[in-house]
Amino acid sequence: MGKLMELLVASVMPVLKLLIITALGLFLAVDSVDILGMDARKHLNNVVFFVFNPALIGSNLAKYITLKNVVMLWFMPLNILFTFIIGSLLGWVLIRITDAPHALRGLVLGCCAAGNLGNMPLIIIPAVCKERGSPFGDVDACYEHGLAYGSLSMAIGAVYMWSYVYNIMRLYSIRSSDGPKFEALAQATSSATETLEGLSTGRSGPLLPLAKSTATGGHTEFELVPMTSEHKNKVPFLEKLKQGIQIFGTMFNLRRLFAPSTIGAIVGFAVGMIPHLQGLLIGDKAPLRVFQDSASLLGEAAIPTVTLVVGANLLKGLKGSEVRLSVIAGVIMVRYVALPLTGVVIIKSAVHLGLVQRDPLYQFVLLLQFALPPAMNIGTMSQLFGTGESECSVILLASYALASVAVTIWSAIFMWLVA
């Protein structure tokens, strides 16, 4: 019983730190204070998205991930994919049970599928390592490995988020509206149309060339010449390939897929897995260590800044909306009951089959990925598509309010299971 209480205290402290900073962000966003107003949050979000997060991910992966580690951590991308797929299936069941409005179905699926795989693990894992009752051994080694696991989780989660969840929400937002509701969709449609027209005309003339014309009876008659290989070759293969890539990029939003965080992860992997680059940049005696130190310094600002923004973004949820209580309760049940229980079965089975190494910290991270609140980027996507913005704020507010209890309890259970 005493050991369980120590684990409970070790798990509650990082969550309390998170809630305190989140509450501060919420306070700074209220109208009477207005330090983190709409414009301030927008600019701060851009700094986090384009500077702090890539620096944090890239510097941590470069420092702690090696070729040997990547081979050992192969199960993590698969585990995160499990959380997305199982969450989507549970979300689909929730939609059927609650008969959620069609305009909110993409939002419900997104909240059930995508957990906060970036900021929450990066906050919780290092904090748990520093607690006295932690079962993860040496504090410094736990802290370093925890940052590496959290950074890898954030990078993989960003890829799945913008490739899988983004397109689910995009499809439902298009179906639930009579026409395009945001400028990006109109531009994408226009670009795709122009690309298809370019494919059909070859940017050089009519599809079937006109050989000659004769005027009879007050009108002109044209004779069409069949397409020959000479005309077919007017569109080079490279041009067709380029146009095909443009269409694919429009459909799947490659620009979002290769977000700055993903690029930072690619750079971090490259530095970490190439010994010569790592020798130049990483270590106290590395000749170019100033670049790594600068990136680490920028990355340290990511966690407190994004936590303040999370708190500020929850303000809209306090104003309420017409979202059904059954939908909110269903999302909470999926995120904090069904998914964690499923995660315990999956991870314990993987350990039993020898698919996952017997590292308590690594197993804890894999389990924690099933017990997190919905990703804050769901709110960004709902704003982008112009559907369910207020409903999203209410769901996120309820989920993060209960995170203090749910994540604490599950963290203690997970530490007990892996200890």
Secondary structure, DSSP 4 states (H G I P E B T S, - for coil): -HHHHHHHHHHHHHHHHHHHHHHHHHHHHSTTT-SS-HHHHHHHHHHIIIIIHHHHHHHHHHHH--HHHHHHTTHHHHHHHHHHHHHHHHHHHHHHHHT--HHHHHHHHHHHH-B--SHHHHHHHHHHHHSTT-SS--HHHHHHHHHHHHHHHHHHHHHHIIIIIHHHHHHHHHHTSSS--SHHHHHHHHHHHHHHHHHHHTTTS-SS-EEEEEEETTEEEEEEPPP-HHHHTTS-HHHHHHHHHHHHHHHHTHHHHT-HHHHHHHHHHHHHH-HHHHHHHSSTT-TTHHHHHHHHHHHTTHHHHHHHHHHHHTHHHHT--S--HHHHHHHHHIIIIIHHHHHHHHHHHHHHTTSS-S-HHHHHHHHHTTS-PBPTHHHHHHHHHTSSHHHHHHHHHHHHHHHHHHHHHHHHHHHHHH-
